[in-house]
Amino acid sequence: QQFRVMPLGNPNRKMSGGLDVLALKEDDVTKFLACGTHLGSTNVDYQMEQYVYKRKPDGVYILNLRKTWEKLLLAARAIAAIENPADVCVISARPYGQRAVLKFASYVGATPIAGRFTPGTFTNQIQAAFREPRLLVVTDPRIDHQPVTEASYVNIPVIALCNTDSPLRYVDIGIPCNNKNNHSIGLMWWMLSREVLRLRGTISREVPWDVMVDLFFYRDPEEAEKEEQVADKPAVQKD
């Protein structure tokens, strides 16, 4: 007597294709396009080919934003599933992502490492900075290769923002996006934090999140200093 296993639900259904609530909104697409999230590099890793939509005449690869959104939802579900938010470690060695990582950590409750990652943070118990996170989120798997490699030694799952040429070794969830542009990096961390808070029920899907994307963008210290100087100067009164 033979038994057939019947698949549950529609096997072709995508994660963001089943529920209208999780569908990619037009407003979010506009944000993606404005920040250049869809623009990859001129090289492509063989594992990232599945996320490429097409190639422009100048050689730049264009990412499929629907797949970016689906992987973003998957990553948010993985982060929201961790009971203690401090067990999620978010990392950015690159200056463009440091402000975004610190903001993400403050809103979601994660543990940030912005700047240089001390080798042995996950493997050397003698270190004062020793940590044992449940989940790791990195801005660039190529720049942040040290934490990604150490996570593989101690069985920590890794989520990474990946460009078309990013290496996917030891990365469990890769979110395809432009991780070289400061606006794109800021937007991706903002979207991720918003989605995690929505899944936790902290904020409603009906109401736009009151935190501006600009808070997650990298600010050049020289420009910020100039803006402060302009603000400090008393307004010149005209007769």
C-alpha positions in Angstrom: 0.0 0.0 0.0 1.5 3.3 -1.1 1.1 6.6 0.7 1.4 10.0 -1.0 2.5 13.0 1.0 0.3 16.0 0.0 1.9 19.4 0.2 0.3 21.9 2.6 -1.0 25.0 0.9 0.3 26.3 -2.4 3.9 25.2 -3.0 4.5 28.1 -5.4 3.3 30.8 -2.9 6.0 33.2 -1.9 6.3 34.5 1.7 5.3 38.0 0.7 2.8 36.9 -1.9 0.3 35.1 0.4 -0.8 37.9 2.7 -1.7 41.4 1.6 -0.3 42.8 4.8 3.2 41.5 3.9 3.1 42.7 0.3 5.6 45.2 -1.0 4.0 48.7 -0.8 4.5 51.3 -3.5 5.8 53.7 -0.9 8.5 51.3 0.0 9.5 50.7 -3.6 9.8 54.5 -4.1 12.2 54.6 -1.1 14.2 51.7 -2.4 14.6 53.4 -5.8 15.4 56.8 -4.3 18.2 55.3 -2.2 19.6 53.2 -5.1 19.1 49.9 -3.2 18.4 48.2 -6.5 21.8 49.0 -8.0 24.5 46.3 -7.5 28.1 46.4 -8.6 29.7 45.5 -12.0 30.6 42.0 -10.7 28.3 39.2 -9.6 29.0 36.2 -7.3 27.6 32.9 -8.6 25.4 32.5 -5.5 24.0 36.0 -6.0 22.9 35.5 -9.6 19.4 34.3 -8.4 18.7 37.8 -7.1 19.8 39.7 -10.2 17.0 41.1 -12.4 19.1 42.3 -15.4 22.3 44.1 -16.3 22.5 47.7 -17.5 24.5 48.7 -20.6 27.3 50.2 -18.4 27.8 46.8 -16.7 26.0 47.5 -13.4 23.7 44.7 -12.2 20.1 45.5 -11.1 18.7 43.6 -8.2 15.2 42.2 -8.0 13.5 44.4 -5.3 10.8 41.8 -4.7 13.4 39.3 -3.7 15.1 41.9 -1.5 11.7 42.5 0.3 11.1 38.8 0.8 14.6 38.2 2.3 14.1 41.3 4.5 10.9 39.8 5.8 12.6 36.5 6.5 15.4 38.2 8.3 13.0 40.3 10.4 11.1 37.1 11.4 14.4 35.5 12.5 15.3 38.5 14.6 11.8 38.8 16.1 12.0 35.1 17.1 14.8 35.7 19.5 13.3 36.1 23.0 15.9 38.4 24.4 16.6 41.2 21.9 20.1 41.8 23.4 21.1 38.3 22.1 21.0 39.8 18.6 24.4 41.3 17.7 24.5 43.9 14.9 27.9 44.8 13.4 29.3 47.4 11.0 33.0 48.0 10.6 32.3 50.4 7.6 31.7 54.0 8.7 28.6 54.3 6.4 26.7 51.7 8.5 27.8 52.6 12.0 25.1 55.2 12.7 22.5 52.8 11.2 23.6 49.9 13.4 23.6 52.1 16.6 20.1 53.4 15.8 18.8 49.8 15.0 20.2 48.6 18.3 18.5 51.4 20.2 15.1 50.8 18.6 15.1 47.0 18.6 17.2 46.4 21.7 20.1 44.6 20.0 23.8 44.7 21.0 25.8 46.9 18.5 29.5 46.6 17.5 30.2 49.7 15.5 33.8 50.2 14.3 36.6 47.7 14.7 35.6 44.2 15.7 38.1 42.7 18.2 39.2 39.2 17.0 38.1 36.6 19.5 35.0 38.4 20.7 32.9 35.2 20.0 35.6 32.6 20.7 38.0 33.8 23.4 36.4 33.6 26.8 39.3 35.4 28.6 38.5 38.6 26.7 36.6 41.4 28.6 34.5 41.9 25.4 33.5 38.2 25.1 30.0 37.8 23.9 27.7 34.8 23.1 25.0 36.1 20.8 22.2 34.0 19.4 22.1 35.8 16.1 24.5 38.0 14.1 23.5 40.7 11.6 26.3 42.3 9.5 26.4 45.2 7.0 28.9 43.7 4.6 30.1 40.1 4.7 33.4 41.1 2.9 34.4 43.9 5.3 32.9 42.1 8.4 34.6 38.8 7.5 36.1 38.4 11.0 32.8 38.2 12.9 31.2 36.0 10.2 34.1 33.5 10.3 34.0 33.4 14.2 30.3 32.9 14.1 30.8 29.8 12.0 33.1 28.4 14.7 30.5 28.8 17.4 27.4 28.0 15.4 25.8 31.5 15.3 23.5 32.0 12.4 24.4 35.1 10.3 22.2 37.6 8.4 24.0 39.9 6.0 23.2 42.8 3.7 24.7 41.4 0.4 25.7 43.2 -2.8 25.9 41.3 -6.1 29.6 40.6 -5.5 29.4 39.7 -1.8 30.8 36.3 -0.7 28.0 34.2 0.8 30.2 31.8 2.7 28.9 31.2 6.3 25.9 33.6 5.6 22.5 32.0 6.4 20.2 34.8 5.3 21.6 37.2 2.6 19.5 40.3 1.9 20.3 41.4 -1.6 20.8 45.2 -1.7 23.3 47.9 -2.4 25.6 47.8 0.7 28.1 50.4 -0.7 25.8 53.5 -0.7 25.3 55.2 2.6 21.6 56.0 1.9 20.9 52.4 0.8 22.5 51.0 4.0 20.6 53.4 6.2 17.3 52.5 4.5 17.8 48.7 4.8 18.5 49.0 8.6 15.5 51.3 8.9 13.3 48.9 7.1 14.6 45.9 9.1 14.0 47.7 12.4 10.5 48.8 11.3 9.6 45.2 10.3 10.9 43.7 13.5 8.9 46.1 15.6 5.8 45.4 13.5 6.2 41.6 14.0 6.6 42.2 17.8 3.4 44.3 17.8 5.2 47.4 19.1 4.1 49.5 16.2 1.0 49.1 13.9 1.1 48.4 10.2 -1.8 50.8 9.7 0.2 53.8 10.8 3.5 55.0 9.3 6.4 54.6 11.6 7.2 58.0 13.2 11.0 57.6 13.0 12.5 59.3 9.9 14.9 57.3 7.6 17.3 60.2 7.8 18.3 59.2 11.4 19.9 56.0 10.0 21.9 57.8 7.3 25.6 58.3 7.7 26.6 62.0 8.4 30.0 63.3 7.4 31.6 64.8 10.5 32.8 67.9 8.6 29.4 68.6 7.2 27.7 68.1 10.6 30.3 70.5 12.1 29.5 73.2 9.4 25.8 72.8 10.0 26.3 73.3 13.8 28.4 76.4 13.1 25.7 77.9 10.9 23.1 77.1 13.5 25.2 78.7 16.3 25.6 82.0 14.3 23.0 84.6 15.3 20.7 85.6 12.4 21.9 88.8 10.7 19.1 91.4 11.0 18.4 93.4 7.9 17.3 97.0 8.2 
